[in-house]
Amino acid sequence: MVNFDQELDASGLNCPLPILRAKKALTAMNAGQILRILATDPGAVKDFDAFSRQTGNVLLESGEEDSKFIFLIQKS
């Protein structure tokens, strides 16, 4: 498991709120830091993939654990 600097729990939120909250959190972080995001919206899987490609931030991991989707994004 990768260590992370900050965690965002977007459980219960639907698109586009998990992305918007992640974008806000990443803005406050330094380059190289890692944000761990928890989400329950199944659409978040493709949303965070597209988000990382569009913003240049690195999607380090994407998976599912205890019926939640987990994403690790490194700020570029």
Sequence and secondary structure as in RCSB ss.txt:
>XXXX:A:sequence
MVNFDQELDASGLNCPLPILRAKKALTAMNAGQILRILATDPGAVKDFDAFSRQTGNVLLESGEEDSKFIFLIQK
S
>XXXX:A:secstr
    SEEEEETT  TTHHHHHHHHHHHTS TT EEEEEE  TTHHHHHHHHHHHH  EEEEEEEETTEEEEEEE 
 
